[in-house]
Structure formats: C-alpha cells, structure tokens
C-alpha cells in the first residue's frame, strides 16, 4: 500500500477517536421518580377516598362585563373520579370496613 493512504487513514482514525471522546454523552444518573397524577393534574391525596371527587381548586382568569381582564378567581376542580395509578395495597387487599349492623 502507499504510505500516503496509510497516513490519511491513520489521521482519519485519530480524528474520529478524538471527536468521539470529546463529544460523548455523560450518563445523567437515575431519572427522578414520577409523581402519579390524575387526568386533571392532581395527585391521589387531593381526591376524596369515599366519593373519588377532587377537592382541589384551579386558578382561572376573570373578566369584567367589558371583557377586560380583572384578575384571577379560584374555582373547584371538575374532576369526578381519580383515574391515575392506584396504590398497590388497594389493588390486592380490600379496604377494611367497620362491621355493619
């Protein structure tokens, strides 16, 4: 083989090796634990366990009669039932109810 093509091949190999060392991605560590959310964006703790309704409040824009922005108002969440992931103990073990008469 020609010595020129060997030098060019070695140079390309060296450039690729250096570019790979400089541009490699560093491991970012473990991802954060996802928070289980309902479809309304609230957690299980903000839903009533008996009626499954959400008791959180949402901030909405308020407008006056002329259509100008008048600030914020707090309205109740319209979520009717928690649809997010259930805790594992609720799936396998039924809730303990008080004895009925």
Backbone bond lengths (Angstrom), bond angles and torsions (degrees), N, CA, C in turn:
res aa  C-N    CA-C-N  psi(-1)  N-CA   C-N-CA  omega(-1)  CA-C   N-CA-C  phi
1 X - - - 1.461 - - 1.518 109.61 -
2 X 1.263 114.58 158.32 1.464 120.09 179.60 1.529 109.68 -74.78
3 X 1.280 118.39 145.01 1.463 120.46 177.57 1.532 111.98 -68.99
4 X 1.319 118.19 -28.26 1.470 120.75 -178.96 1.528 110.13 -67.55
5 X 1.325 118.10 -44.06 1.455 120.43 -179.56 1.530 110.99 -68.00
6 X 1.329 117.99 -32.14 1.459 120.24 175.84 1.528 111.55 -67.26
7 X 1.323 117.54 -38.82 1.464 121.50 178.39 1.519 110.15 -67.95
8 X 1.333 117.77 -41.88 1.474 121.18 179.33 1.529 109.51 -65.12
9 X 1.332 117.91 -41.88 1.464 120.62 178.04 1.520 112.10 -63.92
10 X 1.333 116.95 -40.94 1.461 120.30 178.47 1.529 110.72 -66.40
11 X 1.334 116.70 -37.42 1.473 120.53 178.53 1.526 110.33 -65.90
12 X 1.330 117.20 -42.87 1.462 120.18 178.11 1.532 111.09 -64.12
13 X 1.301 116.54 -39.19 1.459 120.34 177.58 1.529 111.02 -63.85
14 X 1.329 116.74 -43.09 1.463 120.90 179.47 1.526 111.38 -65.73
15 X 1.341 117.09 -41.90 1.476 120.41 178.96 1.529 110.07 -64.21
16 X 1.314 117.82 -41.62 1.463 120.62 178.05 1.512 112.33 -64.62
17 X 1.339 116.76 -39.66 1.463 120.54 178.87 1.523 110.92 -65.16
18 X 1.330 117.68 -45.10 1.471 121.41 -179.67 1.526 110.17 -66.40
19 X 1.337 117.84 -41.41 1.473 120.19 178.90 1.525 110.70 -64.43
20 X 1.315 117.70 -36.78 1.461 120.70 177.71 1.511 112.45 -68.44
21 X 1.313 117.95 -37.08 1.467 120.70 178.62 1.526 111.84 -70.40
22 X 1.325 116.45 -38.40 1.467 119.84 -178.40 1.522 111.20 -75.63
23 X 1.322 118.23 -42.16 1.457 121.59 -172.59 1.506 115.51 -93.46
24 X 1.327 118.81 10.26 1.454 118.37 -178.09 1.520 111.27 -73.05
25 X 1.298 114.49 154.54 1.461 120.57 -179.35 1.512 109.92 -86.49
26 X 1.311 115.44 139.18 1.453 121.04 177.54 1.530 108.61 -88.90
27 X 1.327 118.34 141.23 1.474 118.80 176.79 1.526 109.82 -64.66
28 X 1.326 116.10 133.69 1.463 121.57 -174.20 1.513 113.15 -87.94
29 X 1.305 119.06 -2.84 1.451 120.44 -178.05 1.514 110.08 89.01
30 X 1.318 116.26 -178.39 1.469 118.80 -177.51 1.527 110.85 -71.05
31 X 1.332 117.29 143.76 1.464 119.25 177.86 1.528 110.11 -70.78
32 X 1.324 118.42 154.43 1.466 120.17 179.26 1.523 110.22 -67.52
33 X 1.326 115.83 153.12 1.457 120.48 178.86 1.521 109.25 -67.87
34 X 1.333 118.11 129.51 1.463 119.17 179.00 1.523 110.67 -73.29
35 X 1.302 116.30 141.91 1.448 121.74 177.42 1.526 108.05 -85.84
36 X 1.336 119.01 125.50 1.464 119.18 179.32 1.522 110.48 -69.29
37 X 1.303 116.56 122.98 1.455 122.17 -177.59 1.520 110.50 -121.33
38 X 1.299 115.21 152.89 1.461 122.75 174.07 1.534 107.97 -82.46
39 X 1.291 116.97 174.54 1.455 120.87 176.90 1.525 112.88 -64.27
40 X 1.332 116.97 -23.48 1.464 120.05 179.14 1.526 111.34 -83.54
41 X 1.337 117.83 -7.99 1.455 120.77 178.57 1.507 114.01 95.60
42 X 1.318 118.65 5.96 1.457 122.31 179.69 1.520 110.01 -107.33
43 X 1.327 115.99 157.53 1.460 121.53 -178.25 1.527 110.77 -83.36
44 X 1.328 115.46 173.11 1.469 121.08 179.20 1.517 111.47 -63.08
45 X 1.325 117.63 -30.88 1.463 120.51 -177.72 1.526 112.63 -68.27
46 X 1.320 118.47 -17.16 1.462 121.00 179.15 1.529 112.26 -96.49
47 X 1.324 117.46 9.86 1.454 122.27 176.88 1.523 109.03 -112.16
48 X 1.309 116.50 139.87 1.453 121.64 177.78 1.519 108.42 -71.45
49 X 1.335 117.25 131.87 1.464 120.31 -175.63 1.522 112.47 -74.23
50 X 1.326 118.45 -25.21 1.466 120.43 -178.46 1.520 112.36 -84.23
51 X 1.315 117.19 -46.16 1.467 120.29 -176.96 1.523 112.63 -99.66
52 X 1.334 118.17 -9.40 1.473 124.60 -179.32 1.516 113.44 62.69
53 X 1.320 119.02 14.05 1.460 120.72 177.44 1.512 110.45 -88.83
54 X 1.312 116.10 154.75 1.458 122.33 -178.90 1.526 108.66 -89.60
55 X 1.324 116.74 131.74 1.462 119.64 178.11 1.522 112.66 -108.83
56 X 1.325 117.62 16.64 1.462 121.23 176.21 1.533 109.46 -79.10
57 X 1.317 115.63 164.20 1.457 120.78 178.54 1.516 109.49 -118.62
58 X 1.316 115.96 148.75 1.454 123.10 -179.93 1.512 110.28 -113.72
59 X 1.323 116.21 144.49 1.463 121.07 178.31 1.524 108.93 -90.81
60 X 1.308 116.57 122.15 1.466 122.53 179.99 1.525 109.41 -119.96
61 X 1.315 115.68 151.96 1.457 120.36 175.54 1.526 109.29 -74.25
62 X 1.321 116.56 141.32 1.458 122.04 178.17 1.523 108.48 -114.23
63 X 1.314 115.92 142.71 1.461 122.36 -179.50 1.522 108.94 -127.20
64 X 1.343 116.33 147.62 1.455 119.86 178.13 1.533 109.62 -85.46
65 X 1.339 116.69 -172.90 1.469 120.87 -176.02 1.519 112.89 -65.73
66 X 1.318 117.24 -26.19 1.469 120.70 -179.94 1.528 112.44 -85.92
67 X 1.325 117.92 -2.84 1.453 121.01 178.69 1.523 113.85 90.42
68 X 1.332 117.01 8.54 1.457 119.96 177.96 1.512 110.43 -86.28
69 X 1.325 115.25 149.10 1.452 120.29 179.99 1.519 109.52 -67.43
70 X 1.346 116.49 131.08 1.465 120.68 -175.95 1.517 112.62 -119.07
71 X 1.320 118.48 7.85 1.458 120.11 179.08 1.512 111.08 120.83
72 X 1.328 114.57 -154.74 1.458 120.58 -178.01 1.522 109.82 -119.36
73 X 1.311 115.44 149.17 1.458 121.96 171.24 1.523 107.68 -127.15
74 X 1.317 115.61 153.52 1.462 121.10 179.31 1.512 108.02 -104.73
75 X 1.332 115.96 123.33 1.462 121.87 -179.47 1.524 108.34 -120.03
76 X 1.341 118.02 150.37 1.469 119.24 178.92 1.531 111.15 -68.88
77 X 1.306 115.88 149.64 1.463 121.88 178.20 1.523 108.83 -68.70
78 X 1.313 117.42 140.91 1.463 121.57 -176.70 1.525 112.94 -93.02
79 X 1.317 117.84 11.76 1.456 121.59 -179.87 1.526 109.54 -67.25
80 X 1.323 117.46 132.28 1.465 121.98 -177.95 1.520 113.70 -98.30
81 X 1.337 117.51 -22.95 1.455 120.40 -177.36 1.511 109.08 -157.25
82 X 1.328 116.46 142.78 1.459 122.12 176.59 1.520 108.39 -73.43
83 X 1.338 116.51 122.59 1.467 120.96 -178.00 1.520 111.85 -115.63
84 X 1.311 117.91 9.96 1.455 121.20 179.84 1.515 111.46 -80.90
85 X 1.329 116.66 -173.23 1.461 120.17 -179.88 1.531 111.51 -66.97
86 X 1.314 115.45 139.93 1.463 121.74 -179.81 1.520 110.42 -90.35
87 X 1.326 118.02 148.88 1.461 119.92 173.29 1.526 109.98 -62.56
88 X 1.305 116.63 148.21 1.460 121.72 -173.42 1.519 112.38 -65.10
89 X 1.345 118.40 -30.74 1.461 119.11 -179.65 1.517 111.84 -71.26
90 X 1.334 119.45 -25.63 1.464 121.33 176.04 1.525 111.47 -75.27
91 X 1.306 117.54 -25.40 1.457 120.82 -177.95 1.522 110.79 -75.90
92 X 1.329 118.06 -45.37 1.454 121.59 -173.66 1.520 114.52 -95.79
93 X 1.322 118.58 -26.97 1.457 121.67 -177.11 1.527 108.00 -117.97
94 X 1.331 118.70 122.15 1.471 119.18 177.97 1.522 110.54 -68.57
95 X 1.309 115.51 155.17 1.459 120.04 178.66 1.518 110.37 -66.54
96 X 1.330 115.68 143.03 1.446 121.09 179.33 1.528 107.60 -83.07
97 X 1.310 115.62 118.26 1.460 120.54 -179.24 1.518 109.46 -100.98
98 X 1.322 117.23 152.66 1.458 118.44 175.73 1.532 109.12 -68.45
99 X 1.321 117.16 150.46 1.474 118.53 179.87 1.516 111.84 -63.57
100 X 1.319 115.32 135.84 1.466 119.91 178.80 1.512 112.20 -88.87
101 X 1.312 116.00 154.54 1.484 119.82 -179.73 1.510 110.92 -86.09
